[in-house]
């Protein structure tokens, strides 16, 4: 079987296809691609076009996740002493239930929150993580709000607080646990919370990059992680065994890895600057003449540090922290175009029906065409600042500000 057929078989077997992915089960949607085929979402709008606009308890930067009629989102109050998981009616914004956990005081970055980790769901249970210095709690609830299980996977030491998000693979919940102390990647049984495997990882500056699943050369799944200490790393998601790693990045990773055209792309950087290094690695783990996974191309400018890029139709779209958007050739990493749109960005963009939506820290939604020629499609203010990534599912887009959640329906 050709490698192309292997990849197609993998997509059907392990990842919900874009054409039928209506739910939004994790950060950046199905397998973290940030791409949706949803048609009809406006590129500009007014208050009268919204389905609803509600206030959330406290603040948070996590993205909402959606499964059919249910939407789940987290928030925090009292400087992180009170953390919430809320279940809302996705169509009306009506609160169905909330579950609250008391946590200890803990530090955080100025641009972070005590509710920055996005939950995950398989349509049966919803999984959520909160952390302070003494504990890292992972909880599973059913859709009626009943606690099914809870695990304390240990203390969590980081000056920024928990920022990475959970993800699911087959019957396992993947829990990234990189911190200033002993670090690991974990898989828990999604039905019981029991540990299925735990792989220790090297420590550098804490990574806030959420993993993805991609096929290897034989079409088998591999769990792809990015961190300063290991660069881009591939694990066997069934066992946690390391397949390969390309070595370290010079600085911290925050943006999540992305996949396209057989390449894995990840970047690193530091606060107050653009990303400083971005590499594209052969996703099969093919080695170069030094015995390292082959780096196909590298970029050193106009790359994001916090926002995760978008792969769409043979191009990589970079939305930098300081408001420069670039279209890059996936083949060789060369610039197609770059445009300064202004503003600062801490959330990641989404691509919805060939249009890319980015939300500035000021709360302006800027929409551009995902195409080899730059085109601005619209700008709409949300009325409040935002450090969050949008979500889209079942005919609606959702935008989170610091204290509010806004639902924009598709045009009929």
Secondary structure, DSSP 8 states (H G I E B T S, - for coil): --HHHHHHHHHHHHS--GGG--SB-STTSGGG--EE------SS--GGGEEEEEE-SSB-----EEETTEEEEEEEEGGGTEEEEEEEETTT--EEEEEEEE-------TT--SS-S--EE-SSEEEEEEE-SS-EEEEEEETTS-EEEEEE------TT------EEETTEEEEEE--SSSEEEEEEETTT--EEEEEEE--SS------EEEE-TTS-EEEEEEETTTEEEEE-TTT--EEEE----SSB--S--EEETTEEEEEEE-TTS-EEEEEEEETT--B-TTSSB-EEEEE-SSB-SSS--EEETTEEEEE-TTSEEEEEETTT--EEEEEE--S---S--EEETTEEEEE-TTSEEEEEE-SSS--EEEEEE-SS------EEETTEEEEE-SSEEEEEE---
